[in-house]
Amino acid sequence: MQTRPRIFLFLQGPHGPFFWQLARGLRSAGTRCYRVGFNRGDRAFWPEHESYTSFTGPLAAWPQRIAALYRRLEVTDIVLYGDTRPIHADAIRAATLAGITVHIFEEGYLRPWWITYERGGSNGHSPAMELGLERMVAFLDRPAPEPVEPPGHWGALRRHMFYGALYHGLVMSGRKRLDPHRGIPVSREFRLHLRRLALLPFTAADRIVTTARIRRGTAPYHLVLLQLDHDASFRVHGPFRTTEDFLEHTVAAFAEGAPKHHELVVKAHPLEDGRVPVRRLLMRQARAHGVADRVRFLGGGKLAPLLDRARSVVTVNSTAAQQALLRGIPVKAFGKAVYSKPEFVSDQPLEAFFAAPRGPDRTAYRVFRQFLLETSQLPGSFYAAAGRRQALRHLPDIMLSAHDRYQPRRAASAAQAQHVGATRG
């Protein structure tokens, strides 16, 4: 008996050709693939007119439009990047009601050499949020090996920046410039991308000098890992409205709780584009609390050299905190994240954490890390050609599988056998 093909509908993806190349892989496996785009940037990276549907607003009409599109195309699966931007949240709600499988991509929980693939939700909505260590141990069904030390740099950063600038330039060139997940005009975002690319040699030199000064110093320091102010994970899954609010809380707690000879090093996100004046906001708070001589700002750069000497790490829910956990460094995380387990992340008030931070259970963390590597993490990259090839070799089989990767192996094997038997019958 011949079954009808799976029909995939792609929404917004990572900047660049990743989604189009993934669709080609799925089509070669016998599926049909379509795309909904919102601007010229989306259109440019889907070079096929017949399978592309344009939506240019109003956004209030989007929930009804996507539900109608599901019915018209007989969609069985949707594919998207991030699950919190409003258009994707609406699409997921409609898909859930219609019994459509939701495939979600995100940046790797274990950056830099992995990407994240999950079904149903990611980050604070990830199925892993509901799993305790006992379930993860049962899933692995064997002791977790010693973890591999991560590289000290962040994947295909320059390619990420290039595709970001290209995408927003294309959006700006169109008559209809709907870019529904950003809070600033597209023209400003494009200028920020160009400015960041142009200043890259100068900012890199500044980071190298500042990092060297911090590492050669003798003062113990606590490391704060910032995220992008407009990052959906920061805003949706964290308790702070803005980066400024987070900095105010953190600097005040450092001034009150940290020993007087300790320093605070605040590291910006590698893709920080200057729309928020982070350095100025930080130093204003440091002066207000009388610790300006003990606070340092670092505009991105390599994380590993700083972690090697850090006393602790503070963040909202940055995935980079996992590099600290791997090293056994105490972590205080305020937001929801897949690694926010009581075995790893301190529940101390921040003032007490700065005074005497409690470290993670490293044995338990090795189990958790191995669990992620065998479920949601795939080797590869969205932006570099070699990294895309690496991920795309595996994804069609994984996405077409009848079972979720979080399903234990024994249950998955039974389900697969049952599916094969039913097909033969």
VEXLO-267417 format. One record per residue (C-alpha): residue in one letter; x, y, z; chain. Coordinates in steps of 0.02 Angstrom, whole numbers, plus 50000, padded with zeros to 5 digits. Example, Ala and Ser with C-alpha at 12.3 -4.5 7.8 and 13.67 -1.06 7.14 Angstrom:
<nodes>
NODE  residuo      x      y      z  cadena
NODE        a  50615  49775  50390       A
NODE        s  50684  49947  50357       A
</nodes>
This chain:
<nodes>
NODE  residuo      x      y      z  cadena
NODE        m  50000  50000  50000       A
NODE        q  50073  50167  49946       A
NODE        t  50061  50309  50071       A
NODE        r  50051  50491  50022       A
NODE        p  50214  50588  50035       A
NODE        r  50261  50696  50182       A
NODE        i  50234  50880  50144       A
NODE        f  50352  51002  50228       A
NODE        l  50320  51188  50244       A
NODE        f  50472  51295  50286       A
NODE        l  50454  51460  50378       A
NODE        q  50596  51579  50423       A
NODE        g  50765  51498  50441       A
NODE        p  50946  51543  50476       A
NODE        h  51013  51677  50359       A
NODE        g  51086  51595  50205       A
NODE        p  51052  51439  50101       A
NODE        f  51033  51309  50240       A
NODE        f  50844  51286  50226       A
NODE        w  50846  51273  50036       A
NODE        q  50983  51141  50042       A
NODE        l  50888  51047  50177       A
NODE        a  50730  51049  50070       A
NODE        r  50827  50976  49924       A
NODE        g  50885  50834  50037       A
NODE        l  50708  50800  50097       A
NODE        r  50641  50803  49918       A
NODE        s  50770  50674  49865       A
NODE        a  50695  50562  49999       A
NODE        g  50523  50576  49917       A
NODE        t  50442  50723  50009       A
NODE        r  50367  50884  49943       A
NODE        c  50433  51049  50012       A
NODE        y  50361  51226  50012       A
NODE        r  50414  51391  50087       A
NODE        v  50326  51543  50161       A
NODE        g  50428  51702  50153       A
NODE        f  50402  51877  50218       A
NODE        n  50523  51985  50120       A
NODE        r  50653  51988  49981       A
NODE        g  50784  51914  50098       A
NODE        d  50679  51758  50123       A
NODE        r  50642  51749  49937       A
NODE        a  50825  51762  49884       A
NODE        f  50873  51603  49977       A
NODE        w  50731  51498  49903       A
NODE        p  50769  51496  49716       A
NODE        e  50607  51415  49659       A
NODE        h  50452  51516  49619       A
NODE        e  50324  51375  49611       A
NODE        s  50347  51316  49791       A
NODE        y  50363  51489  49870       A
NODE        t  50218  51585  49951       A
NODE        s  50241  51767  49997       A
NODE        f  50160  51846  50151       A
NODE        t  50180  52033  50173       A
NODE        g  50050  52073  50306       A
NODE        p  49957  52133  50398       A
NODE        l  50025  52025  50539       A
NODE        a  49851  52015  50618       A
NODE        a  49799  51909  50468       A
NODE        w  49943  51787  50487       A
NODE        p  49863  51656  50603       A
NODE        q  49715  51634  50486       A
NODE        r  49826  51634  50332       A
NODE        i  49945  51500  50396       A
NODE        a  49802  51387  50451       A
NODE        a  49724  51402  50278       A
NODE        l  49893  51364  50198       A
NODE        y  49909  51206  50302       A
NODE        r  49742  51146  50235       A
NODE        r  49773  51195  50054       A
NODE        l  49944  51113  50042       A
NODE        e  49896  50966  50154       A
NODE        v  50049  51002  50261       A
NODE        t  50113  50861  50373       A
NODE        d  50269  50948  50443       A
NODE        i  50330  51126  50471       A
NODE        v  50512  51177  50485       A
NODE        l  50570  51337  50569       A
NODE        y  50715  51421  50658       A
NODE        g  50672  51471  50836       A
NODE        d  50500  51451  50913       A
NODE        t  50470  51617  51003       A
NODE        r  50459  51750  50866       A
NODE        p  50273  51792  50850       A
NODE        i  50247  51723  50675       A
NODE        h  50324  51557  50726       A
NODE        a  50228  51547  50890       A
NODE        d  50065  51573  50791       A
NODE        a  50117  51442  50663       A
NODE        i  50158  51316  50799       A
NODE        r  49990  51341  50885       A
NODE        a  49898  51312  50722       A
NODE        a  50007  51162  50680       A
NODE        t  49976  51082  50849       A
NODE        l  49788  51098  50826       A
NODE        a  49803  51019  50653       A
NODE        g  49913  50874  50710       A
NODE        i  50063  50935  50609       A
NODE        t  50239  50887  50664       A
NODE        v  50346  51038  50714       A
NODE        h  50532  51032  50675       A
NODE        i  50634  51169  50760       A
NODE        f  50813  51221  50729       A
NODE        e  50916  51331  50844       A
NODE        e  51097  51376  50874       A
NODE        g  51187  51234  50962       A
NODE        y  51161  51211  51148       A
NODE        l  51341  51149  51144       A
NODE        r  51420  51279  51032       A
NODE        p  51523  51304  50930       A
NODE        w  51526  51144  50828       A
NODE        w  51345  51089  50843       A
NODE        i  51172  51145  50792       A
NODE        t  51011  51106  50884       A
NODE        y  50866  51006  50810       A
NODE        e  50711  50966  50913       A
NODE        r  50527  50931  50888       A
NODE        g  50392  51035  50969       A
NODE        g  50498  51166  51057       A
NODE        s  50674  51231  51092       A
NODE        n  50767  51323  51230       A
NODE        g  50641  51354  51370       A
NODE        h  50510  51254  51274       A
NODE        s  50625  51106  51242       A
NODE        p  50565  50932  51291       A
NODE        a  50730  50916  51385       A
NODE        m  50666  51045  51510       A
NODE        e  50551  50914  51583       A
NODE        l  50681  50776  51598       A
NODE        g  50778  50742  51757       A
NODE        l  50948  50661  51768       A
NODE        e  50872  50491  51807       A
NODE        r  50780  50489  51640       A
NODE        m  50939  50541  51549       A
NODE        v  51040  50402  51631       A
NODE        a  50906  50277  51580       A
NODE        f  50910  50344  51402       A
NODE        l  51099  50325  51385       A
NODE        d  51092  50151  51464       A
NODE        r  51279  50159  51500       A
NODE        p  51405  50270  51592       A
NODE        a  51439  50436  51507       A
NODE        p  51616  50452  51437       A
NODE        e  51734  50592  51479       A
NODE        p  51675  50747  51383       A
NODE        v  51777  50818  51241       A
NODE        e  51849  50990  51276       A
NODE        p  51762  51119  51165       A
NODE        p  51862  51229  51046       A
NODE        g  51900  51405  51104       A
NODE        h  51812  51498  50964       A
NODE        w  51635  51514  50901       A
NODE        g  51606  51421  50739       A
NODE        a  51577  51513  50575       A
NODE        l  51558  51686  50651       A
NODE        r  51616  51786  50500       A
NODE        r  51501  51690  50384       A
NODE        h  51359  51717  50505       A
NODE        m  51393  51904  50501       A
NODE        f  51407  51904  50311       A
NODE        y  51240  51817  50285       A
NODE        g  51159  51931  50413       A
NODE        a  51217  52086  50320       A
NODE        l  51166  52013  50152       A
NODE        y  50994  51962  50214       A
NODE        h  50952  52133  50286       A
NODE        g  51020  52219  50132       A
NODE        l  50902  52115  50026       A
NODE        v  50756  52152  50143       A
NODE        m  50793  52337  50130       A
NODE        s  50800  52331  49940       A
NODE        g  50622  52268  49924       A
NODE        r  50466  52374  49918       A
NODE        k  50383  52272  50055       A
NODE        r  50505  52254  50199       A
NODE        l  50415  52144  50324       A
NODE        d  50541  52072  50446       A
NODE        p  50424  52021  50585       A
NODE        h  50546  51965  50720       A
NODE        r  50648  52125  50738       A
NODE        g  50609  52277  50844       A
NODE        i  50707  52406  50742       A
NODE        p  50692  52464  50560       A
NODE        v  50772  52350  50432       A
NODE        s  50878  52495  50366       A
NODE        r  50956  52521  50537       A
NODE        e  50988  52335  50559       A
NODE        f  51076  52331  50389       A
NODE        r  51186  52479  50438       A
NODE        l  51230  52396  50602       A
NODE        h  51282  52237  50511       A
NODE        l  51392  52335  50390       A
NODE        r  51468  52437  50531       A
NODE        r  51510  52280  50628       A
NODE        l  51593  52200  50476       A
NODE        a  51693  52359  50439       A
NODE        l  51754  52376  50619       A
NODE        l  51796  52193  50641       A
NODE        p  51987  52214  50631       A
NODE        f  51983  52356  50760       A
NODE        t  51864  52272  50881       A
NODE        a  51965  52111  50868       A
NODE        a  52124  52204  50916       A
NODE        d  52037  52285  51064       A
NODE        r  51972  52116  51124       A
NODE        i  52145  52037  51112       A
NODE        v  52224  52176  51215       A
NODE        t  52086  52177  51346       A
NODE        t  52087  51988  51363       A
NODE        a  52275  51987  51387       A
NODE        r  52263  52119  51524       A
NODE        i  52129  52020  51616       A
NODE        r  52224  51856  51605       A
NODE        r  52389  51935  51661       A
NODE        g  52307  52018  51810       A
NODE        t  52315  51944  51984       A
NODE        a  52139  51986  52043       A
NODE        p  52011  51844  52052       A
NODE        y  51866  51882  51935       A
NODE        h  51686  51832  51901       A
NODE        l  51631  51822  51719       A
NODE        v  51463  51888  51657       A
NODE        l  51404  51819  51489       A
NODE        l  51288  51940  51400       A
NODE        q  51162  51897  51265       A
NODE        l  51089  52003  51129       A
NODE        d  50958  52121  51197       A
NODE        h  50837  52070  51059       A
NODE        d  50872  51883  51079       A
NODE        a  50706  51792  51098       A
NODE        s  50779  51670  51225       A
NODE        f  50838  51816  51333       A
NODE        r  50671  51906  51326       A
NODE        v  50547  51761  51327       A
NODE        h  50637  51640  51443       A
NODE        g  50721  51764  51561       A
NODE        p  50660  51877  51702       A
NODE        f  50740  52038  51638       A
NODE        r  50656  52157  51515       A
NODE        t  50820  52227  51448       A
NODE        t  51007  52203  51458       A
NODE        e  51014  52363  51560       A
NODE        d  50901  52285  51693       A
NODE        f  51013  52132  51701       A
NODE        l  51170  52238  51717       A
NODE        e  51093  52343  51855       A
NODE        h  51047  52189  51956       A
NODE        t  51216  52105  51928       A
NODE        v  51328  52254  51969       A
NODE        a  51227  52294  52127       A
NODE        a  51244  52115  52188       A
NODE        f  51431  52113  52148       A
NODE        a  51458  52274  52245       A
NODE        e  51367  52202  52396       A
NODE        g  51424  52021  52396       A
NODE        a  51593  51999  52312       A
NODE        p  51755  52012  52411       A
NODE        k  51834  52184  52392       A
NODE        h  51983  52120  52295       A
NODE        h  51877  52027  52164       A
NODE        e  51837  52097  51991       A
NODE        l  51688  52082  51875       A
NODE        v  51721  52048  51690       A
NODE        v  51571  52076  51577       A
NODE        k  51585  51994  51405       A
NODE        a  51473  52050  51262       A
NODE        h  51393  51927  51142       A
NODE        p  51502  51891  50988       A
NODE        l  51365  51963  50875       A
NODE        e  51332  52120  50977       A
NODE        d  51302  52256  50848       A
NODE        g  51298  52414  50952       A
NODE        r  51111  52446  50954       A
NODE        v  51124  52441  51144       A
NODE        p  51270  52543  51218       A
NODE        v  51323  52402  51333       A
NODE        r  51491  52473  51387       A
NODE        r  51416  52641  51433       A
NODE        l  51271  52562  51529       A
NODE        l  51390  52448  51623       A
NODE        m  51509  52585  51677       A
NODE        r  51364  52696  51731       A
NODE        q  51306  52558  51848       A
NODE        a  51484  52525  51908       A
NODE        r  51509  52709  51953       A
NODE        a  51339  52716  52040       A
NODE        h  51387  52570  52152       A
NODE        g  51566  52626  52183       A
NODE        v  51652  52481  52092       A
NODE        a  51707  52564  51930       A
NODE        d  51889  52518  51966       A
NODE        r  51841  52333  51983       A
NODE        v  51731  52312  51828       A
NODE        r  51799  52267  51655       A
NODE        f  51708  52260  51488       A
NODE        l  51756  52144  51346       A
NODE        g  51674  52165  51176       A
NODE        g  51660  51981  51127       A
NODE        g  51810  51874  51085       A
NODE        k  51861  51698  51133       A
NODE        l  51780  51629  51288       A
NODE        a  51895  51485  51333       A
NODE        p  52046  51590  51389       A
NODE        l  51934  51688  51508       A
NODE        l  51849  51534  51579       A
NODE        d  52015  51453  51621       A
NODE        r  52041  51580  51762       A
NODE        a  51862  51631  51808       A
NODE        r  51795  51603  51984       A
NODE        s  51614  51596  51925       A
NODE        v  51497  51633  51779       A
NODE        v  51335  51734  51784       A
NODE        t  51210  51740  51640       A
NODE        v  51025  51746  51602       A
NODE        n  51021  51587  51498       A
NODE        s  51166  51593  51375       A
NODE        t  51214  51425  51300       A
NODE        a  51396  51477  51326       A
NODE        a  51374  51438  51512       A
NODE        q  51390  51255  51466       A
NODE        q  51575  51282  51432       A
NODE        a  51590  51339  51612       A
NODE        l  51494  51187  51677       A
NODE        l  51608  51073  51577       A
NODE        r  51756  51149  51671       A
NODE        g  51670  51133  51840       A
NODE        i  51651  51322  51860       A
NODE        p  51503  51381  51966       A
NODE        v  51361  51452  51862       A
NODE        k  51216  51566  51910       A
NODE        a  51081  51571  51775       A
NODE        f  50923  51674  51796       A
NODE        g  50820  51615  51647       A
NODE        k  50750  51451  51584       A
NODE        a  50878  51346  51490       A
NODE        v  50901  51162  51453       A
NODE        y  51049  51158  51574       A
NODE        s  50955  51241  51717       A
NODE        k  50954  51084  51823       A
NODE        p  50981  51090  52012       A
NODE        e  51133  50978  51994       A
NODE        f  51222  51109  51887       A
NODE        v  51160  51286  51918       A
NODE        s  51170  51373  52086       A
NODE        d  51010  51426  52174       A
NODE        q  51101  51549  52287       A
NODE        p  51050  51733  52291       A
NODE        l  51170  51825  52179       A
NODE        e  51254  51919  52323       A
NODE        a  51290  51753  52410       A
NODE        f  51347  51676  52246       A
NODE        f  51477  51812  52220       A
NODE        a  51536  51787  52400       A
NODE        a  51554  51597  52393       A
NODE        p  51489  51517  52232       A
NODE        r  51437  51334  52234       A
NODE        g  51501  51227  52092       A
NODE        p  51411  51099  51983       A
NODE        d  51407  50910  52000       A
NODE        r  51531  50870  51862       A
NODE        t  51486  50685  51852       A
NODE        a  51303  50728  51828       A
NODE        y  51348  50859  51699       A
NODE        r  51444  50731  51595       A
NODE        v  51285  50627  51587       A
NODE        f  51184  50779  51535       A
NODE        r  51308  50831  51402       A
NODE        q  51314  50657  51326       A
NODE        f  51124  50653  51326       A
NODE        l  51118  50814  51225       A
NODE        l  51248  50751  51103       A
NODE        e  51144  50595  51071       A
NODE        t  50977  50686  51055       A
NODE        s  50964  50870  51007       A
NODE        q  51142  50912  50952       A
NODE        l  51203  50881  50775       A
NODE        p  51381  50915  50716       A
NODE        g  51387  51054  50587       A
NODE        s  51345  51235  50553       A
NODE        f  51206  51338  50474       A
NODE        y  51326  51461  50393       A
NODE        a  51489  51380  50336       A
NODE        a  51478  51269  50181       A
NODE        a  51576  51125  50258       A
NODE        g  51469  51133  50416       A
NODE        r  51308  51131  50315       A
NODE        r  51365  50977  50221       A
NODE        q  51406  50891  50384       A
NODE        a  51232  50923  50457       A
NODE        l  51136  50890  50297       A
NODE        r  51207  50714  50280       A
NODE        h  51105  50663  50433       A
NODE        l  50952  50775  50440       A
NODE        p  50833  50697  50311       A
NODE        d  50840  50527  50398       A
NODE        i  50819  50607  50570       A
NODE        m  50673  50717  50517       A
NODE        l  50583  50576  50425       A
NODE        s  50601  50457  50572       A
NODE        a  50438  50405  50654       A
NODE        h  50507  50436  50828       A
NODE        d  50575  50587  50918       A
NODE        r  50760  50581  50964       A
NODE        y  50714  50605  51147       A
NODE        q  50625  50437  51142       A
NODE        p  50730  50304  51231       A
NODE        r  50818  50185  51112       A
NODE        r  50727  50029  51168       A
NODE        a  50556  50110  51147       A
NODE        a  50612  50184  50981       A
NODE        s  50668  50014  50917       A
NODE        a  50501  49937  50965       A
NODE        a  50406  50078  50880       A
NODE        q  50512  50061  50723       A
NODE        a  50482  49872  50717       A
NODE        q  50296  49898  50739       A
NODE        h  50295  50027  50599       A
NODE        v  50390  49910  50482       A
NODE        g  50270  49767  50522       A
NODE        a  50118  49874  50489       A
NODE        t  50191  49932  50322       A
NODE        r  50225  49754  50266       A
NODE        g  50051  49700  50317       A
</nodes>
